[in-house]
Amino acid sequence: MTSRADMGEGTEKKSVVLLTLAAGQFLMALDSSVMNVSIATVAEDVGTTVAGIQGAITAYTLVMAMFMIPGGKTGALIGRKRAFMIGCVIYGCGSLTTALAPNLPVLLIGWALLEGIGAALILPAIVALVAGNFNEKRRPAAYGMVAAAGAIAIAVGPLVGGIATTYFSWRWVFAGEVLVVLGILLLARPIADAVSDQRPRIDLIGTLLSALGLGSFVYGVLRSGEWGWFRPKPDAPVLFGISLTVWLMLLGIALTWLFLRWEARLVKRHKEPLLNPAMLRNKQLSGGLTMFFFQYLVQMGVFFVVPLYLSVALGLSALATGARLLPLSATLLAAAVLIPRFLPDISPRRVVRLGVLALLVGAVILMAALDASAGAEIVTIPMLLIGLGMGALASQLGSVTVSALPEEQSTEVGGVQNAVTNLGASIGTALAGSILIASLTSSFLTSIEQNPAVPVSVKTQTALELQSGAPFLSDTQLRNALDDAGTSEKLTQEALDANTTARLDGLRAALAILAFAALIALFFTQRIPATQPGSTKEAR
């Protein structure tokens, strides 16, 4: 008979395991948002341009996307815990290199290459280690906690980056990451592992095809704002009159198709594939992956739009902007943890539907509330709803995807799952950004064109200057630019009024496309199972 002391010890070990894995997820997500408020400072410190730092952030996302599926397979071959530990060491070396980086090339090696490769090993392993360390009853809560840690990192990232940059140095963020990595390595001992009995073998051709396929597609999406989605912007690369974005995305799709054909060929010959295409035909898995895609598309789009409204339109500091996002973190964590705890047998499909609905309603309320006279308080209720929706999804989707296949395939599932979330995040940010800029430009030009007080010469010059899109400027930035150009006070005020209207139109358009994406996601919730994994009880 098991004593209470043994049970307490087991519970304590499980808590340490969960804390360790959640800390790993938090760390991986933090880099996606922590430096966005400090780009100009980092650029000046390492002697480069803002575009150079934005390129480093892009490269980090790109490396993760390229190596996520191979990273998952590596965990299946050498052991999930070993892959997790090795990934942490690589990631820690990358963070240390970034903290000490004297120039952009060293920053790229540390931030983009080493941290990207480390994340590609860590993230799939986390998915598998949760499956291996928690039974089916406890998995939804465990996955919810881990997913919540990642989403909270994205929400508080600007706050952390703002505090570090304002009072210390941006380098302390990455130095702090090294300490977190050391803590994770020290706490990882209780994590149970399972090493494959198969002889380790990596499909090199499949690795190359998957990396190039996902990399090409994601890179095309990430550059869409600068190059244009279909019609090329001025001075952007072009092929046959079409933006290079389209060609890169088509190349990525073609290479991914070749990858899946190659993997099917290996399976047919009874050889070890990087990924068995048959797993993607599983209805439950494909349903979970689809919802992950839409969740991250809407989530990252919101994290792009809302800080822009707070920091640029309202002029809040990085600290105040981060503070306004905290209600989202509160409801996200509450939903992710409390739903599995108090409603362990609830239908995953029902929770996912309600979660998507909360995302939709939050985006619509925020879109309707945006007004020239609105203040920062209007984001509170939408943030609470969006956080609630994200937490509801986090409480179910991880368990849904992993339980769709045998546990020994959990690392491959983790690789595909994180590749899909990378795609969703990239497309969500790029789509929200491009729609925002396109709508802002159109609205600004229309306001200027219809204003009789603006001279024809100014209208013509404005149209030429904004061919590639109007910048998202605060009133202070625009006034300074107009003052430097010697514009009259009357014309300056007309431009400021037009910019205020155009800015709100752009934000509303971006939120509308995110709400539309959430609406589409509702049609795919039917593929989510109606009962919890291992349960025989039918949902009503």
C-alpha positions in Angstrom: 0.0 0.0 0.0 1.3 3.4 -1.0 2.0 5.7 2.0 0.9 9.4 2.0 4.6 10.3 2.3 5.3 8.4 -1.0 2.3 10.0 -2.6 3.5 13.5 -1.4 7.0 12.8 -2.7 5.6 11.7 -6.1 3.4 14.8 -6.3 6.4 17.0 -5.4 8.5 15.4 -8.2 5.7 15.9 -10.7 5.5 19.6 -9.7 9.2 20.0 -10.2 9.0 18.3 -13.6 6.1 20.5 -14.6 7.9 23.6 -13.4 11.0 22.7 -15.4 9.2 22.0 -18.6 7.1 25.2 -18.2 10.2 27.2 -17.6 11.7 25.8 -20.8 8.6 26.8 -22.8 8.6 30.2 -21.1 12.2 30.8 -22.2 11.7 29.7 -25.8 8.7 32.1 -26.2 10.4 35.0 -24.4 12.8 35.7 -27.2 9.9 36.2 -29.6 8.8 39.4 -27.9 11.3 40.6 -25.3 13.4 42.7 -27.7 10.7 44.2 -29.8 10.6 47.3 -27.6 14.4 47.7 -27.6 15.3 47.2 -31.3 16.7 50.8 -31.7 18.8 50.5 -28.5 20.2 47.1 -29.5 21.0 48.3 -33.0 22.9 51.3 -31.7 24.8 49.2 -29.2 26.1 46.6 -31.7 26.7 49.2 -34.5 24.0 48.2 -36.9 20.6 49.4 -38.2 17.1 48.7 -37.0 16.7 46.5 -40.1 19.7 44.5 -39.0 18.1 43.7 -35.7 14.8 42.9 -37.3 16.7 40.5 -39.5 18.1 38.8 -36.5 14.6 38.4 -35.0 13.4 37.0 -38.4 16.4 34.6 -38.6 15.6 33.2 -35.1 12.1 32.3 -36.2 13.4 31.0 -39.5 15.9 28.6 -37.9 13.3 27.3 -35.5 10.9 26.6 -38.3 13.5 24.9 -40.5 14.8 22.5 -37.9 11.6 21.8 -35.8 10.7 18.5 -37.5 14.3 17.2 -37.5 14.6 18.3 -33.9 11.6 16.2 -33.0 13.1 13.1 -34.7 16.4 13.6 -32.9 14.5 13.4 -29.6 12.9 10.1 -30.7 16.3 8.6 -31.5 18.6 9.8 -28.7 15.9 10.2 -25.9 13.6 13.1 -25.2 15.3 14.1 -22.0 18.7 14.1 -23.6 17.5 16.2 -26.5 15.9 18.6 -24.1 19.2 18.9 -22.1 21.4 19.2 -25.1 19.0 21.8 -26.5 19.2 23.8 -23.3 23.0 23.8 -23.4 23.0 25.0 -27.0 20.4 27.6 -26.2 22.3 28.8 -23.1 25.5 29.1 -25.2 23.5 31.2 -27.7 22.1 33.5 -25.0 25.6 34.0 -23.5 27.0 34.8 -27.0 24.1 37.3 -27.6 24.7 39.0 -24.2 28.4 39.5 -25.0 27.9 40.2 -28.8 30.0 43.2 -29.9 28.5 43.3 -33.4 25.7 42.0 -35.6 27.5 38.9 -37.0 28.1 37.6 -33.4 24.6 38.5 -32.5 23.3 36.5 -35.4 25.4 33.5 -34.4 24.1 33.6 -30.8 20.5 34.7 -31.2 19.5 33.3 -34.5 21.6 30.2 -35.0 22.4 28.8 -31.6 19.2 29.8 -29.9 17.2 28.7 -32.9 18.8 25.2 -33.0 18.4 24.9 -29.3 14.7 25.7 -29.5 14.2 23.2 -32.3 15.5 20.5 -29.9 13.7 21.7 -26.8 10.2 22.4 -28.0 9.4 19.0 -29.5 11.0 17.3 -26.5 8.8 19.3 -24.1 5.6 17.9 -25.8 7.0 14.4 -25.6 8.2 14.7 -22.0 4.8 15.9 -20.8 3.2 12.9 -22.4 5.8 10.6 -20.8 5.7 12.0 -17.3 1.9 12.6 -16.8 -0.9 10.1 -17.2 -3.9 10.8 -19.5 -5.9 12.3 -16.6 -3.3 14.8 -15.7 -2.0 15.7 -19.2 -4.6 18.4 -20.1 -3.6 20.4 -17.0 0.1 19.8 -17.6 -0.1 20.9 -21.3 -2.3 23.8 -20.2 0.4 25.0 -17.8 3.2 24.6 -20.3 1.3 26.4 -23.1 0.2 29.1 -20.7 3.9 29.7 -19.7 4.7 30.3 -23.4 1.8 32.6 -24.0 2.5 34.6 -20.8 6.2 35.0 -21.9 5.0 36.6 -25.1 2.6 38.9 -23.2 5.2 40.0 -20.5 8.1 40.0 -22.9 7.7 43.8 -23.8 7.5 44.6 -20.1 10.6 42.6 -19.3 12.5 44.1 -22.2 11.3 47.6 -21.3 12.5 47.3 -17.7 15.8 45.9 -18.6 16.5 48.4 -21.4 15.3 51.4 -19.4 17.0 50.7 -16.1 19.9 48.3 -16.9 20.8 47.0 -20.4 19.2 44.8 -22.9 22.2 42.4 -22.5 20.9 41.5 -19.0 17.9 39.9 -20.5 20.1 37.3 -22.3 22.4 37.0 -19.3 19.3 36.2 -17.2 18.3 33.5 -19.8 21.7 31.8 -19.1 20.8 31.7 -15.4 17.3 30.3 -16.2 18.9 27.6 -18.4 21.3 26.6 -15.5 18.3 26.4 -13.2 16.4 24.2 -15.7 19.4 21.8 -16.0 19.6 21.5 -12.2 15.9 20.8 -11.9 15.7 18.3 -14.8 16.8 15.3 -12.8 13.3 14.0 -11.9 12.2 14.0 -15.5 11.5 10.5 -16.7 12.8 9.5 -20.1 12.4 6.9 -22.7 15.1 6.1 -25.2 14.4 4.3 -28.5 15.8 0.8 -28.9 16.2 1.5 -32.6 19.6 2.3 -34.1 19.8 6.1 -34.4 19.4 7.2 -38.0 18.5 10.6 -39.4 17.0 10.8 -42.9 19.3 13.5 -44.4 17.4 14.0 -47.6 14.1 14.4 -45.7 15.8 16.8 -43.2 17.1 18.9 -46.1 13.7 18.9 -47.9 11.7 19.7 -44.8 14.1 22.5 -43.7 14.2 24.1 -47.1 10.4 23.7 -47.6 9.4 25.2 -44.2 12.2 27.7 -44.4 11.3 29.0 -47.8 7.6 29.4 -46.9 8.2 31.1 -43.6 10.9 33.4 -45.0 8.5 34.5 -47.8 5.8 35.2 -45.2 8.2 37.1 -43.0 9.4 39.4 -45.8 5.9 40.0 -47.2 5.6 43.3 -45.3 8.8 44.7 -47.0 8.3 43.0 -50.4 4.5 42.9 -50.8 2.3 39.8 -50.9 1.6 39.7 -54.7 2.3 43.1 -56.2 5.9 44.0 -55.5 6.6 47.2 -53.6 9.1 49.8 -55.0 12.7 48.4 -55.0 11.5 45.0 -53.8 12.8 41.8 -55.6 10.5 40.7 -58.4 10.2 37.7 -60.7 7.9 37.8 -63.8 6.2 40.9 -62.4 5.2 39.2 -59.1 6.6 39.7 -55.7 9.3 37.2 -54.6 7.1 36.5 -51.6 4.7 34.5 -53.8 7.5 32.5 -55.4 9.2 31.6 -52.0 5.8 30.5 -50.6 5.2 28.3 -53.7 8.7 26.9 -53.5 8.1 26.1 -49.8 4.9 24.3 -50.6 6.5 22.3 -53.5 9.5 21.3 -51.4 7.1 20.2 -48.5 5.1 18.1 -51.0 8.4 16.5 -52.2 9.4 15.9 -48.6 6.1 14.1 -47.8 6.5 12.0 -51.0 10.0 11.1 -50.1 8.9 10.1 -46.6 6.1 7.9 -48.0 8.7 6.2 -50.2 10.9 5.4 -47.2 7.9 4.0 -45.3 7.0 1.8 -48.3 10.6 0.4 -48.4 10.4 -0.2 -44.6 13.1 2.3 -43.9 13.1 4.8 -41.0 11.4 8.1 -42.1 11.9 11.5 -40.6 8.1 11.8 -40.4 5.5 9.2 -41.3 3.0 11.0 -43.6 0.3 8.5 -42.4 0.2 10.3 -39.1 -1.1 13.5 -40.8 -4.2 11.5 -42.0 -5.2 11.0 -38.4 -8.4 13.1 -38.0 -7.8 13.9 -34.3 -4.2 14.9 -34.9 -5.0 17.0 -38.0 -7.8 18.7 -36.2 -5.5 19.6 -33.2 -2.8 20.9 -35.6 -5.4 23.0 -37.5 -6.5 24.6 -34.2 -2.9 25.2 -33.1 -2.4 27.0 -36.5 -5.4 29.3 -36.0 -4.7 29.9 -32.3 -1.1 31.1 -33.0 -2.2 33.1 -36.1 -4.8 35.1 -34.0 -2.6 35.2 -30.9 0.5 36.6 -32.6 -1.6 39.0 -34.6 -3.2 40.4 -31.4 0.3 40.7 -29.8 1.3 42.7 -32.9 -1.7 45.0 -33.1 -2.4 45.8 -29.4 1.1 47.0 -28.4 1.1 49.2 -31.5 -2.1 50.8 -30.4 -0.9 51.3 -26.9 2.7 52.4 -27.6 2.3 54.3 -30.9 -1.3 55.6 -31.1 -1.5 56.4 -27.3 2.2 57.0 -26.7 2.5 54.7 -23.7 5.9 53.6 -22.5 7.1 50.0 -22.9 6.4 49.5 -19.2 2.9 50.8 -19.4 2.2 48.8 -22.6 3.3 45.6 -20.9 1.2 46.4 -17.8 -1.9 46.7 -20.0 -1.3 43.2 -21.3 -1.3 41.7 -17.9 -5.1 41.0 -17.7 -4.6 38.7 -20.7 -1.9 36.8 -18.8 -4.2 36.5 -15.7 -7.2 34.9 -17.5 -5.0 32.8 -19.7 -3.2 31.2 -16.7 -6.5 30.8 -14.9 -8.3 29.0 -17.8 -5.3 26.8 -18.7 -4.9 25.6 -15.1 -8.4 25.6 -13.7 -10.4 24.1 -16.5 -8.6 20.7 -16.4 -8.6 20.8 -12.6 -12.3 21.4 -12.0 -13.7 20.1 -15.2 -11.5 17.1 -16.0 -14.2 15.2 -18.0 -15.5 18.1 -20.0 -15.6 17.7 -23.8 -12.4 19.1 -25.4 -14.5 20.1 -28.5 -16.8 22.2 -26.3 -13.8 23.9 -24.6 -12.0 24.6 -27.8 -15.2 26.0 -29.4 -15.8 28.3 -26.4 -12.1 29.3 -26.5 -12.2 30.2 -30.2 -15.5 32.1 -29.6 -13.8 34.1 -26.8 -11.0 35.0 -29.2 -13.5 36.1 -31.8 -15.6 38.2 -29.4 -12.5 39.8 -27.8 -11.2 40.9 -31.3 -14.6 42.2 -32.3 -15.1 44.2 -29.1 -11.7 45.7 -29.4 -12.3 46.6 -33.1 -15.6 48.3 -32.2 -14.1 50.2 -29.2 -11.2 51.8 -31.1 -11.9 55.5 -31.4 -9.9 58.7 -31.6 -11.0 59.6 -28.1 -10.5 56.1 -26.6 -7.9 55.5 -24.0 -5.8 52.5 -22.9 -8.7 51.2 -20.7 -10.6 50.0 -23.7 -8.2 47.0 -24.1 -8.9 45.6 -20.7 -12.1 43.6 -21.4 -10.9 42.4 -24.8 -7.6 41.3 -23.2 -9.5 39.4 -20.5 -11.6 37.6 -23.2 -8.7 36.9 -25.5 -6.6 35.5 -22.6 -9.6 33.3 -21.6 -9.8 31.9 -25.1 -6.1 31.3 -25.3 -6.1 29.6 -21.9 -9.1 27.4 -22.9 -7.3 26.2 -26.1 -4.0 25.7 -24.2 -5.8 23.5 -21.7 -6.9 21.0 -24.4 -5.0 21.1 -27.6 -1.6 19.6 -26.4 -3.4 16.6 -25.0 -5.6 16.2 -28.1 -2.6 16.0 -30.5 -0.4 13.8 -28.4 -3.2 11.3 -27.5 -4.0 10.9 -31.2 -1.0 8.6 -31.7 1.0 6.1 -29.7 3.2 7.6 -27.0 6.4 6.5 -28.8 5.5 9.0 -31.6 5.1 11.9 -29.3 8.4 13.6 -30.3 7.5 13.5 -34.0 4.1 15.0 -33.0 5.9 17.7 -31.0 8.1 18.5 -34.1 5.1 18.9 -36.4 3.1 20.7 -33.7 5.7 23.3 -33.2 6.3 23.7 -37.0 2.6 24.4 -37.4 2.6 26.9 -34.6 5.6 28.7 -36.1 3.7 28.9 -39.4 0.6 30.2 -37.7 2.7 32.8 -35.7 4.6 34.0 -38.8 1.5 34.3 -40.9 -0.5 36.0 -38.1 2.1 38.7 -37.6 2.7 39.2 -41.3 -0.9 39.2 -42.2 -1.9 41.7 -39.4 1.0 43.9 -40.3 0.4 44.0 -44.1 -3.4 44.6 -43.7 -2.7 47.3 -41.2 -0.2 49.2 -43.4 -2.3 48.7 -46.6 -5.5 50.1 -44.8 -3.6 52.9 -43.1 -2.0 54.0 -46.4 -5.3 53.9 -48.3 -7.1 55.8 -45.6 -4.4 58.4 -45.3 -4.2 59.0 -49.0 -8.0 59.2 -49.3 -8.1 61.8 -46.5 -5.4 63.9 -48.1 -6.9 63.6 -51.6 -10.4 64.7 -50.4 -9.1 67.6 -48.3 -9.4 70.9 -50.4 -7.0 72.6 -48.0 -4.1 70.4 -49.2 -2.4 71.7 -52.3 -2.3 69.5 -55.4 1.5 69.4 -55.4 1.4 68.1 -51.8 -1.2 65.4 -52.8 1.0 64.3 -55.7 4.2 64.2 -53.7 2.4 62.3 -50.8 1.1 59.6 -53.2 4.6 59.1 -54.7 6.2 59.0 -51.2 3.8 56.4 -49.9 3.9 53.9 -52.8 5.5 51.3 -50.6 3.1 52.0 -47.7 2.7 54.6 -45.0 4.7 54.2 -41.8 2.7 53.6 -38.6 3.7 56.9 -36.8 2.7 58.5 -33.6 1.5 62.1 -33.7 4.8 63.3 -32.2 6.8 61.5 -34.8 4.7 62.9 -37.7 4.8 66.4 -36.3 8.6 66.3 -35.9 8.9 65.1 -39.5 6.6 67.8 -40.8 8.4 70.5 -38.8 11.7 69.4 -40.2 10.1 69.7 -43.7 9.0 73.3 -42.9 5.3 72.5 -43.3 2.8 75.2 -42.2 0.9 74.8 -39.0 -2.4 74.4 -40.8 -1.1 71.7 -43.1 0.5 70.0 -40.2 -2.8 69.8 -38.3 -4.5 68.4 -41.4 -1.9 65.7 -41.8 -2.1 64.9 -38.0 -5.9 64.5 -38.3 -5.6 62.3 -41.4 -2.9 60.2 -39.6 -5.1 59.7 -36.6 -8.0 58.5 -38.7 -5.8 56.3 -40.9 -4.1 54.8 -37.9 -7.4 53.7 -36.4 -8.6 52.4 -39.8 -5.5 50.3 -40.1 -5.8 48.8 -36.6 -9.5 48.0 -37.2 -8.7 46.3 -40.5 -6.0 44.2 -38.8 -8.3 43.2 -36.0 -11.1 42.4 -38.6 -8.9 39.9 -40.4 -7.9 38.3 -37.1 -11.6 38.0 -36.1 -12.3 36.5 -39.5 -9.6 33.9 -38.9 -11.1 33.0 -35.6 -14.5 32.7 -37.3 -13.0 30.3 -39.9 -11.4 28.3 -37.0 -14.9 27.5 -35.6 -15.7 25.4 -38.7 -12.7 23.1 -37.9 -13.6 22.4 -34.3 -15.7 19.4 -35.4 -12.4 17.5 -35.8 -11.6 17.9 -32.1 -12.8 14.8 -30.1 -15.9 15.1 -28.0 -14.4 13.1 -25.1 -11.2 13.3 -23.0 -8.4 10.9 -24.0 -9.0 7.5 -22.3 -12.6 8.4 -21.5 -15.5 6.3 -22.7 -18.1 8.9 -21.6 -19.8 10.5 -24.6 -20.2 14.3 -24.6 -23.7 15.7 -25.0 
